[in-house]
Amino acid sequence: MSLDEATRRLARLRSRGDLRAASRLMASLPDQVVVDMFERTADRDRAVAFRLLPKGRALVLFEALDAPVQSELLRGLREEQVAHLFEELDPDDRVALIDELPAFVATRLLRGLPPEERALTNEILGYPAGSIGRRMTPEFVSARPEMTAEQALERVRARLVDVETIYTIPVVDQGRRLVGVVGLRSLMGADPDTLVGDLMNDAISIHARATEEEAARLSAEERVIVLPITDKEDRLVGILTVDDALRILEDAESEDAARQGGAEPLRRPYLSTPVRSIVRSRVVWLLVLGLGAALTVQVLAVFEATLEQVVALSLFVPLIIGTGGNTGNQAATTVTRALALGDVRPRDAHRVLVQEVRTGFILGLALGGAGYIAAGLIFGFDFGLVIGLTLLALCTIAATVGGLMPLLAQAVRADPAVFSNPFITTFVDAIGLIVYFLIARWVLGL
């Protein structure tokens, strides 16, 4: 059954008050269809549908929802249901939900947790927002180098219900310092008396105060199922699982894509986002870019006399603005992506500068040559020379600025995506027009 059909049938059954049939329908739907349904429906309908689920399945599906949707769902549930769901969440998922809840609600829910769960949650909350310590899970099973394979497997069996994953097991010494990792396959395939120290491999780990995106990218690059997280004394404090790493990378990609397009990320499914939230995510950027566009208008006003002498110059203003913005955006997008992948660092600015100057110059030669011929055949080759030289200069400038802006952002600890397309487009628009009119004055003798 498709999502749309399931949503319509559920709405009809609820309107008739046939909750028994609605419950049977919910039980027959695959988990992903139910999750998609929750993300598309209104708050009140979502809460009613959630109550139709068995307790065990309700928890599984609740964990699959984005934190903002979880927060809205809780508002429609009874207090005892909320407390139960909150307690059953993994500590890292619980912290993500806390960030979406009003402070007084989060405090009340934390107080209702058992002491052990509250301690685990507070441990994660102690790390800075945006750090991997805030996204790790402190519930893991570890082994000691002096243990036998059989002893390690017994420890795994004893913690099967409590921990998030068992496929890669960190190995720690008596002081909880990370010394290696061992795979479950290796333990199961080894002789029972084999020491874990003889089976373990070197561990790839990261500090708990590193950024979550840095940790997620390390996990992806090294192709590890579990990335151990350590404190400044190299003691194991948590793990990052591959599913959490992929979610972090997905969120980062969504954030970069939104900001490069001049908006803030929604952080939730589009169809379940209130209009006021969409407006709020866009309006600030539009105001900022509007102020930037005023700079372009001011440039046109300064060169108004030049435009009056050669009206044909105005015909090419959209071409100049569009080409400069597109060239800068291409360079910015390429370098932002390279920064995210770790291919370049702010210290590589001089190499990026050389690379983008050469790239922009070659692009300018190609576009400028085409512009020279096209404009020359229609308006005369003096005018064509203006267009050709402008495109040559503008492509070189735009590519250079576009390539260096993300590096500047990284150097000042800002988001490179914020410095990318919207701001570069506005900046290059103004610079492009100045170059255009100065070249026109020089070539045409205005």
Disulfide bonds with the S-S distance in Angstrom:
none
